Amino acid sequence: MNEQSYDLVVIGSGPAGQKGAIAAAKMGKRVAVVDRRTSIGGVCLHTGTIPSKTLREAILYLTGFQQRSFYGRDYALKDKVSVADLAFRVQTVMAREEEVVRAQLKRNGVTLVDGTARFTGPHALQVESPEGRQSLEAANVLIACGTRPARDPKIPFDGARVIDTDQFNQLKELPRSMIVVGAGVIGVEYASMFTALGMQITLIEQRPTMLDFVDREIVETLTYCMRQRGTVFRLGEKVVSVRVEDGARGVDGARGVDGARVVAMLESGKEIHGEALLYSVGRQANGDQLGLEAAGLKPDERGRVVVDEHFRTTVPHIYAAGDIIGFPALASTSMEQGRLAAHQMFGGGAAMRPELLPYGIYTIPEISMVGKTEQELTAARTPYEFGIARYDELAKGQMIGSEVGMLKILFDPSSLRVLGVHIIGEQATELVHIGQAVMALGGTMEYFRDTVFNYPTLAEAYKVAGLNGLNKLDAAQPNLPTGS
């Protein structure tokens, strides 16, 4: 094997690429990861998960949002939050995380190759960087190059008034009002964060509903919370054009300090005004930039690569993982996909269990879920019962000032097996893992009934919801010793 030959070349250093590379290196394989020096950690670290979730924490802290139930709606740690205030925390976390990623790859003997890769053959890659070109030979390849924001050519992006989700950090100041186009996970996350900053948000979505894969009661609760903070929802509405208007300072409340405003024209004839517009309609996978045809592959119209249940493409030695293979496109699932792909290459490994994948949506309040929803169980004609705990019933919920919060457990009324857990409220993305563990181990509602949870905690919601559900069975069948 020459110096430029590897057992595995990974294209992309995001969550899927990192974990796939490290897993292969731990099996004694010679591994290289190709990515631009300025992009180590991938979209997750630089423009996606890490900055957006850090932004959320910064907003909650600086606005004092979670303390307002005690100190009033006008309470804030800082009267006027600036872009610089938010950027300081975001940049600090990003810098530290990049150090962690680099250290992990180095510690495991993974070679970092600076540049962008393209296939020149099934086993051959050409890497271009400012220093020039080099060729790599790969026995196996893992494609993990992620995605970029999808763009509509009719939208006049300028990085100042009309932006995509990668450009938020380019804003010089926070607008007082914003139009958010697209009510997918990313759009809803940003919209809910902005309302906590006091922005007037109009959320536009072409479909008549949003977050269709989430439990309807959870979505309704989120919608109510956002409406209470002034969000205007325009569901079932399509944006047909966007323009930026100049004008005299202060003439229109929707105008910024420089007098400009953004106008979105809807197919229905409505005009929506705001100081800025965030376009968050889908993601474009970067598979269209890899020269996949030279390797015998062809991406779909969104740049995605098709794989089987083991993350292998139609070319046996080429695998793909992460956002480039499509839904669910979460950092957490991407990590596991990359790891499993590496194990499949070099000796076999377990398949992913999609029914146990947790989903985290970092709205305010946050949402998390694992397992089936009520809609899915109903469509499958699967009998179920449910138990609910509300945060305002919990001492811990009162202590932390959580005015909104709910944990719902769905279960089989005959076997008591847990079918799904759905949470909205503070620490939802942490709490969901208790339910995930019980489901993975084949647990039943009796676990929640019989387990002692620390008090006061939010985790106690599991016991409250467990008893609530089992007591419904008691009421229907009083001779069964289930709840209490």
C-alpha positions in Angstrom: 0.0 0.0 0.0 1.5 3.3 -1.1 1.3 6.5 1.0 -1.8 7.7 -0.8 -3.7 4.3 -0.5 -6.1 3.7 2.3 -8.4 0.9 3.5 -11.1 3.6 3.8 -11.4 7.1 2.5 -14.2 9.1 4.2 -15.6 12.2 2.3 -16.8 14.6 4.9 -15.9 15.1 8.6 -19.3 15.7 10.1 -20.9 13.3 12.6 -21.3 10.4 10.1 -17.8 10.8 8.7 -16.1 11.2 12.1 -17.7 8.1 13.7 -17.2 6.0 10.6 -13.6 6.9 10.4 -12.9 6.3 14.1 -14.7 3.0 14.0 -12.6 1.8 11.1 -9.4 3.0 12.7 -10.2 1.1 15.9 -10.4 -2.0 13.8 -6.8 -1.4 12.6 -7.6 0.0 9.2 -5.7 2.8 7.5 -8.2 5.7 7.2 -8.2 9.2 5.7 -10.9 11.8 6.0 -11.2 14.4 3.3 -12.6 17.9 4.1 -11.6 21.5 3.9 -9.5 22.7 6.7 -12.0 25.3 7.6 -14.9 22.8 7.6 -13.6 20.1 10.0 -16.7 18.9 11.9 -18.9 19.4 8.9 -22.2 21.3 8.6 -23.1 20.0 12.1 -20.3 22.0 13.7 -20.2 25.1 11.5 -23.7 26.0 10.3 -26.1 23.4 11.6 -26.6 21.6 14.9 -23.9 23.1 17.1 -24.4 26.8 16.3 -28.2 26.6 16.1 -28.5 24.8 19.4 -25.9 27.0 21.1 -27.8 30.0 19.7 -30.9 28.6 21.4 -29.1 28.4 24.8 -27.7 31.9 24.4 -31.2 33.3 23.7 -32.8 31.5 26.7 -30.0 32.8 29.0 -29.7 36.4 27.8 -33.5 37.0 27.6 -34.2 35.3 30.9 -37.0 33.6 29.1 -37.4 30.7 31.5 -37.6 32.9 34.5 -40.5 35.1 33.3 -43.1 33.0 35.1 -41.5 34.2 38.3 -40.4 37.7 37.5 -42.8 38.9 34.8 -43.0 39.0 31.1 -40.6 42.0 30.9 -37.8 40.2 32.8 -34.5 39.9 30.9 -30.9 39.4 31.8 -30.0 42.0 29.2 -32.4 44.7 27.9 -31.2 44.6 24.3 -29.6 41.4 23.0 -27.3 42.0 20.0 -25.9 39.7 17.3 -22.5 40.1 19.0 -23.9 38.8 22.3 -25.2 35.7 20.6 -22.2 35.2 18.4 -19.8 35.2 21.3 -21.3 32.1 22.9 -21.7 30.4 19.5 -18.2 31.0 18.4 -16.7 29.9 21.7 -18.6 26.5 21.6 -17.7 26.0 17.9 -14.0 26.5 18.5 -14.0 24.1 21.4 -15.9 21.4 19.5 -13.6 21.7 16.6 -10.6 21.0 18.9 -12.4 18.0 20.2 -13.1 16.6 16.7 -9.5 17.2 15.6 -8.1 15.6 18.7 -10.4 12.5 18.4 -9.3 11.9 14.8 -5.6 12.4 15.6 -5.8 10.2 18.6 -7.2 7.4 16.5 -4.6 7.7 13.8 -6.9 9.1 11.1 -5.2 11.1 8.4 -6.9 14.5 7.6 -6.6 15.5 4.0 -7.4 19.1 3.3 -9.5 19.9 0.3 -12.6 18.8 -1.7 -12.9 15.3 -3.2 -14.2 14.1 -6.5 -14.3 10.5 -7.8 -12.2 9.8 -10.9 -13.0 6.1 -10.7 -14.6 3.5 -8.5 -11.6 3.4 -6.2 -9.9 6.7 -7.1 -10.4 10.2 -5.7 -8.9 13.5 -6.6 -8.6 16.1 -3.9 -8.3 19.8 -4.7 -7.0 22.4 -2.2 -5.3 25.8 -2.3 -2.0 23.9 -2.3 -2.9 21.9 -5.4 -4.2 18.5 -6.3 -3.5 15.0 -5.0 -4.9 11.6 -5.8 -6.1 9.0 -3.3 -6.7 5.3 -3.8 -9.4 3.7 -1.6 -10.3 0.1 -1.1 -13.6 1.4 0.5 -15.3 4.8 0.5 -17.8 6.3 2.9 -19.7 9.3 1.5 -20.7 11.6 4.4 -20.5 15.0 2.8 -23.7 16.4 4.2 -26.1 19.0 2.8 -26.5 22.7 2.1 -29.6 24.9 2.2 -31.8 24.4 -0.8 -32.3 27.7 -2.7 -35.1 28.9 -5.0 -33.7 30.9 -7.9 -36.7 33.3 -7.5 -35.6 34.3 -4.0 -33.1 37.3 -4.0 -30.7 36.2 -1.4 -28.4 39.0 -0.3 -27.0 37.8 3.0 -28.4 40.9 4.7 -32.2 41.1 4.4 -32.9 37.8 2.7 -30.9 34.9 4.1 -30.8 31.1 4.3 -30.1 29.3 7.5 -26.3 29.3 6.9 -26.3 33.1 6.8 -27.9 34.1 10.1 -24.5 34.8 11.6 -23.9 37.4 8.8 -26.7 39.7 10.1 -25.3 43.0 11.5 -28.3 43.5 13.8 -31.3 41.6 14.9 -34.4 42.6 13.0 -37.6 43.4 14.9 -39.7 41.4 12.5 -38.9 38.4 10.3 -40.7 36.2 7.7 -39.7 32.6 8.0 -40.4 30.5 4.9 -40.7 26.8 5.6 -42.1 25.1 8.7 -39.9 22.1 8.7 -37.8 21.3 11.7 -35.2 24.0 11.0 -37.7 26.7 10.2 -39.8 26.0 13.3 -36.7 25.9 15.5 -35.5 29.3 14.3 -39.0 30.8 14.4 -39.5 29.7 18.0 -36.1 31.0 19.0 -36.7 34.4 17.4 -40.0 34.8 19.2 -38.2 34.4 22.5 -36.1 37.4 21.4 -39.3 39.4 21.0 -39.3 39.4 17.2 -42.6 39.5 15.3 -42.6 36.3 13.3 -44.7 35.2 10.3 -44.2 31.5 9.5 -45.2 30.5 6.0 -45.6 26.8 5.0 -46.9 25.5 1.7 -48.3 22.4 3.3 -51.5 22.7 5.3 -49.8 21.2 8.4 -46.3 21.2 9.9 -44.1 18.5 11.5 -46.4 15.7 10.2 -44.2 13.0 11.8 -44.7 14.4 15.3 -47.6 13.6 17.6 -50.5 16.0 16.8 -51.1 17.0 20.4 -47.5 17.9 20.8 -47.6 20.1 17.6 -50.8 21.7 18.8 -49.1 22.6 22.1 -46.1 24.1 20.3 -48.4 26.1 18.0 -50.3 27.5 20.9 -47.1 28.5 22.7 -45.7 30.2 19.6 -49.0 32.0 19.0 -49.0 33.2 22.5 -45.7 34.9 21.8 -47.1 36.6 18.7 -46.2 34.2 15.9 -48.5 34.4 12.8 -48.9 31.1 11.0 -49.6 31.1 7.3 -50.1 27.3 6.6 -51.2 26.2 3.1 -49.7 29.3 1.6 -47.0 29.4 -1.1 -44.5 32.2 -1.6 -44.3 33.2 -5.3 -42.0 36.1 -5.1 -39.8 38.1 -2.7 -38.6 41.7 -3.0 -36.6 44.1 -0.9 -37.9 47.6 -0.8 -36.0 50.7 0.2 -37.8 53.5 1.9 -37.7 56.3 4.4 -36.5 55.4 7.9 -39.3 54.7 10.3 -42.2 55.2 7.8 -43.4 51.6 8.2 -43.1 49.5 11.3 -41.9 46.6 9.3 -38.9 48.6 8.0 -35.4 48.3 9.5 -33.3 51.1 10.8 -32.0 51.6 7.3 -35.5 52.0 6.0 -35.6 48.8 4.0 -38.2 46.0 4.3 -38.8 42.6 2.7 -42.1 41.8 1.0 -43.2 38.3 0.3 -46.0 37.8 -2.2 -48.2 34.7 -1.6 -50.0 32.8 -4.2 -53.2 33.7 -2.5 -52.5 37.4 -3.2 -51.4 38.3 0.3 -48.4 40.5 0.9 -46.3 39.7 4.0 -43.9 42.4 5.3 -40.9 42.1 7.6 -37.5 43.6 8.2 -35.8 40.3 7.1 -36.7 36.9 5.6 -35.2 33.5 6.5 -35.6 30.9 3.8 -35.6 27.4 5.2 -37.3 25.1 2.6 -35.4 21.9 2.6 -31.8 20.9 2.1 -29.8 20.0 -1.0 -27.4 17.1 -0.5 -23.8 17.6 -1.7 -23.7 14.4 -3.7 -24.0 16.4 -6.9 -20.5 17.8 -6.3 -18.7 14.5 -6.0 -18.5 13.3 -9.6 -20.4 10.2 -8.6 -20.9 9.1 -12.1 -17.2 8.2 -12.3 -17.7 5.7 -9.5 -20.8 4.2 -11.1 -23.3 6.1 -9.0 -26.0 8.7 -9.7 -27.5 11.1 -7.1 -31.2 11.9 -7.1 -32.5 15.4 -7.9 -31.8 16.5 -4.4 -28.2 15.2 -4.5 -28.9 12.3 -2.2 -27.5 8.8 -2.5 -29.6 5.6 -2.2 -28.3 2.9 0.2 -29.6 -0.4 1.6 -30.2 -1.2 5.2 -26.5 -1.6 5.7 -25.7 1.8 4.2 -24.1 0.2 1.1 -24.7 1.9 -2.3 -25.2 0.0 -5.5 -21.4 -0.1 -5.8 -20.4 -2.7 -3.2 -17.3 -1.0 -1.7 -19.0 2.5 -1.5 -21.1 3.3 1.5 -23.0 6.5 2.4 -24.3 7.8 5.7 -25.7 11.0 7.3 -27.7 13.7 5.7 -26.7 12.7 2.2 -29.0 9.6 2.4 -32.0 11.6 3.5 -34.4 11.3 6.4 -34.1 11.6 9.4 -30.9 13.7 8.8 -30.1 14.1 12.4 -26.6 14.4 13.9 -27.4 11.6 16.4 -28.6 9.2 13.7 -25.8 10.1 11.4 -23.2 9.2 14.0 -24.6 5.7 14.3 -25.1 5.3 10.6 -21.4 6.1 10.0 -20.3 3.7 12.8 -22.5 0.9 11.5 -21.3 1.4 7.9 -17.7 1.0 9.0 -18.5 -2.2 10.8 -20.3 -3.5 7.7 -17.2 -2.9 5.6 -14.8 -4.6 7.8 -16.5 -7.6 9.4 -20.2 -7.1 9.8 -22.3 -5.3 12.4 -25.7 -4.9 13.8 -28.4 -3.2 11.8 -30.0 0.1 13.0 -33.3 -0.2 14.7 -35.3 2.7 13.3 -38.2 2.1 15.7 -35.9 3.1 18.6 -34.4 6.3 17.1 -35.1 9.3 19.2 -36.0 12.6 17.6 -35.1 15.9 19.1 -36.6 19.2 17.9 -35.0 22.2 19.6 -37.9 24.6 19.6 -38.9 26.7 22.6 -40.3 24.6 24.3 -38.3 21.7 23.0 -39.8 18.4 21.7 -38.6 14.9 21.7 -40.1 11.5 20.8 -39.3 7.8 20.3 -41.5 5.1 18.9 -45.0 5.3 17.4 -47.3 8.3 17.3 -51.1 8.1 17.9 -51.6 8.7 14.2 -49.4 5.8 13.2 -51.1 3.4 15.7 -54.5 4.5 14.5 -53.6 4.0 10.9 -52.2 0.6 11.6 -55.4 -0.3 13.6 -53.2 -1.1 16.6 -55.0 -0.8 20.0 -53.3 1.5 22.4 -53.9 3.4 25.7 -52.0 6.4 26.9 -50.8 8.0 30.1 -50.0 11.7 30.5 -48.1 13.8 33.0 -48.1 17.6 32.8 -45.2 19.7 34.1 -47.4 21.9 36.2 -48.3 18.8 38.2 -44.6 18.2 39.1 -42.8 20.0 41.9 -39.7 20.3 39.7 -41.8 21.9 36.9 -43.0 24.6 39.4 -39.4 25.2 40.6 -37.9 25.8 37.2 -40.9 27.9 36.0 -42.0 25.6 33.2 -45.5 26.8 32.4 -45.8 24.4 29.5 -44.7 20.7 29.5 -46.2 17.3 28.9 -45.0 13.7 28.7 -47.2 11.1 27.0 -46.6 7.4 27.0 -48.4 5.2 24.5 -48.7 1.5 25.4 -50.4 -1.8 24.5 -53.4 -2.3 26.8 -53.0 -6.1 26.8 -49.3 -6.6 27.2 -48.6 -3.2 28.7 -45.6 -2.9 26.3 -44.4 0.7 25.7 -45.1 1.7 22.1 -44.0 5.4 22.1 -43.0 8.3 24.3 -43.7 11.9 23.3 -42.5 15.0 25.3 -42.8 18.7 25.0 -41.1 21.0 27.5 -37.9 21.7 29.3 -35.3 18.9 28.9 -37.5 16.9 26.6 -34.5 15.8 24.6 -32.8 14.5 27.7 -35.9 12.8 29.3 -36.8 10.8 26.2 -33.8 8.5 26.7 -35.5 6.9 29.7 -38.4 5.8 27.6 -36.0 4.8 24.8 -34.1 2.5 27.2 -37.3 0.9 28.5 -38.5 0.2 24.9 -35.2 -1.2 23.8 -35.2 -3.7 26.7 -38.8 -4.7 26.0 -40.1 -3.0 29.1 -43.7 -2.4 30.1 -45.7 0.2 31.9 -45.1 -1.8 35.1 -41.5 -0.4 35.1 -42.8 3.1 35.5 -45.3 2.1 38.2 -42.7 0.2 40.3 -39.6 2.3 39.8 -38.6 5.0 42.3 -37.6 8.3 40.6 -35.7 11.0 42.4 -37.9 13.7 43.8 -38.2 16.5 42.8 -37.2 15.8 39.1 -38.8 16.1 35.7 -38.1 12.4 35.3 -40.8 11.8 37.8 -43.2 12.5 34.9 -42.7 8.9 33.8 -44.2 7.6 37.0 -47.1 10.1 36.9 -47.8 9.2 33.3 -47.4 5.5 34.0 -49.9 5.6 36.8 -52.2 7.8 34.8 -52.3 5.2 32.0 -52.6 2.2 34.2 -55.4 3.7 36.2 -57.4 4.0 33.0 -57.2 0.3 32.6 -58.2 -0.1 36.3 -61.3 2.0 35.6 -62.2 -0.2 32.7 -61.2 -3.5 34.3 -61.4 -3.0 38.1 -60.2 -6.6 38.9 -56.8 -6.1 37.3 -54.0 -5.1 39.8 -52.3 -2.6 37.5 -52.1 1.0 38.7 -52.5 2.6 42.1 
